[in-house]
Amino acid sequence: MKTNKKIQMVDLQTQYLNIKPEVDEAIQEVLNSTIFVKGGKVKTFEENLSSYLDGANVITCGNGTDALQIALMALELEPGDEVITTPFTFIATLEVIELLKLKPVLVDADPDNFNIDVSKLEEKITSKTRCIIPVHLFGQCANMEAIMELANRYSLYVVEDACQALGSDFLFKDGTSQKAGSVGHIGCNSFFPSKNLGAFGDGGAIFTRDLTLANKVRAISNHGMQERYYHDFVGVNSRLDGIQAAILDVKLKYLNKYIKARQIAAEYYDEKLKGLDQICVPHRESYSTHGFHQYTLIIKNGDRDGLRKYLNDHDIPAMIYYPVPLHLQKAYSHLNYNEGDFPVAEKLATEVLSLPMHTELDEEQLNCICTTIKNYFNS
Ligand SMILES: *Cc1c(COP(=O)(O)O)cnc(C)c1O
């Protein structure tokens, strides 16, 4: 089956062409101003993103990994303090814990929603635990209400890794909602090009509703200084540049539209694929909207790699996020975890398959992908 447009995991080119005049003009303004680092565009973007997050403070930085590191630095944890997170995520979440000489404690993933399994969290809390980092994997929030309740009970910080979930809503039992990344003490976001709100290079941001933390985060991301050349904290150099801020400020206006486009594609996939016995379509939790950073299937009966190869042979990309859970990664063997320690994450690593997902998928492409999947199972 041939489509007019080649099917890609992510189509940033068409997305750019659709808003090219606006983006080009915003970039040109930065070039004319020659204010390349920090400056007006960064401030405007931070303010607009803050409004989008219903008033949470926004501090931009160099990338999502830096956002996580700076967030943990702002909490002034001591070496050996324990930080709880999940083994089924991108490496950055664990990496920053290690870099700061903190002790990562992993809690297995939930087999339905792929996020940290809240029912297994409390038993991992010790007198050394200081912080929990839930990851809103693939664009659906972890159960923040339950996590915040535990955190309050044990006086822990919660740092949300919202790098895949900008724009998703966490829905509380009382009917109110808050944007992903603005629920915990600190939220971290990435503007990597393929993320929900993607720059034309690297970028990141930290969110917090606590003004004291916000000031500290801002200082730490800029060499620990509040007043120029007076250094109150040990910091890093991690800044968003003006060109990226200008691009992101244009694209922020389209973020809800982009999320809608992803959700429509997801519903199309659901509709066409849910009848297949060998496949589980993404499970939706009642406490979160799903921004579909990824549309991730579970393929049962050990057929995942066969399906992936069949799709690739038919010019359809499909990706495995993530093939090796973090506790089994070579760099982290010193943590002394073994195979079997996190059975859900280990099983997911063998069963998940993410289909093409972006803002520009058309019906012809979606139909081709779904038909090819059906052909694989029916042949
Ligand atoms: C992308 C991502 C990061 C890191 O963001 P970068 O901007 O690439 O540094 C961290 N955590 C998760 C879950 C991510 O998806």
PDBQT file of the ligand as one rigid body, heavy atoms in Angstrom, charges set to zero:
ROOT
HETATM    1  C1  LIG A 401      13.007  13.792  26.638  1.00  0.00    +0.000 C 
HETATM    2  C2  LIG A 401      12.973  13.349  28.028  1.00  0.00    +0.000 A 
HETATM    3  C3  LIG A 401      13.896  13.821  28.982  1.00  0.00    +0.000 A 
HETATM    4  C4  LIG A 401      15.083  14.646  28.637  1.00  0.00    +0.000 C 
HETATM    5  O1  LIG A 401      14.876  15.784  27.895  1.00  0.00    +0.000 OA
HETATM    6  P1  LIG A 401      16.088  16.385  27.027  1.00  0.00    +0.000 P 
HETATM    7  O2  LIG A 401      15.571  17.725  26.619  1.00  0.00    +0.000 OA
HETATM    8  O3  LIG A 401      16.311  15.469  25.876  1.00  0.00    +0.000 OA
HETATM    9  O4  LIG A 401      17.278  16.485  27.915  1.00  0.00    +0.000 OA
HETATM   10  C5  LIG A 401      13.734  13.408  30.294  1.00  0.00    +0.000 A 
HETATM   11  N1  LIG A 401      12.757  12.581  30.660  1.00  0.00    +0.000 NA
HETATM   12  C6  LIG A 401      11.864  12.095  29.762  1.00  0.00    +0.000 A 
HETATM   13  C7  LIG A 401      10.785  11.181  30.253  1.00  0.00    +0.000 C 
HETATM   14  C8  LIG A 401      11.960  12.443  28.428  1.00  0.00    +0.000 A 
HETATM   15  O5  LIG A 401      11.091  11.934  27.549  1.00  0.00    +0.000 OA
ENDROOT
TORSDOF 0
